[in-house]
Amino acid sequence: MAIAPCIVSDELWGLVEPLLPVKERRFRYPGRKRLPDREALQGILFVLQTGISWTHLPAELGFGSGVTCWRRLDEWQKAGVWERLHEVLLARLRAAGEIEWSRAVCDASHVQAKKGAPRRARARLIEPETAPSTTSWSMRPGSRSPGRSPAATATTAPS
């Protein structure tokens, strides 16, 4: 089953187009003509909808190369296009009364998540001195080798 290419409607394009940065061509050495923004947007939406790799975007669809669409996505992200589009769409939904706040979710992509809860204070010792560790072995004072406990020498000494 083939997936139909993403066609950006005139209504959606009317919302997106004013938000896009205008790129002027150089007068001298203008280079290759830039892919129209609408085709690049359609390519971006196709890749995001289908989940294919940017390099696997079919040229037959007329969206330009996948790398071109990826560069345009990155350029628009840096220019803040997606954030402004989100605000415009939310304003339209709010004006139409279409936002269902009971189903709203707040996550770290919209609200800063604090890195962990405040640290708890260390527990105070009840006893004035701590008990010797039962899991570690000690070394004799002034010695670099571990000392033998009386129990170890009694069991290993010949009788």
Residue pairs with C-beta under 8 A, 6 or more apart in sequence:
3 49
3 50
5 42
5 46
5 61
5 63
6 42
6 45
6 46
6 49
7 42
8 16
8 38
8 41
8 42
8 45
13 38
13 41
15 85
15 88
15 89
16 41
16 81
16 85
17 37
17 38
19 81
19 84
19 85
19 88
20 37
20 76
20 79
20 81
21 75
21 76
21 79
21 81
23 34
25 31
25 33
25 34
35 64
35 68
35 72
37 72
39 62
39 63
39 64
40 63
40 64
40 68
40 69
40 72
41 72
42 61
42 63
43 57
43 61
43 63
43 64
43 66
43 68
43 69
44 69
44 72
44 73
46 57
46 61
46 63
47 53
47 54
47 57
47 66
47 69
47 70
53 66
54 66
54 67
54 69
54 70
55 66
55 67
56 66
57 63
57 65
57 66
57 69
59 65
63 69
76 82
90 99
93 99
107 113
132 138
137 146
138 146
138 147
139 145
139 146
139 147
140 146
140 147
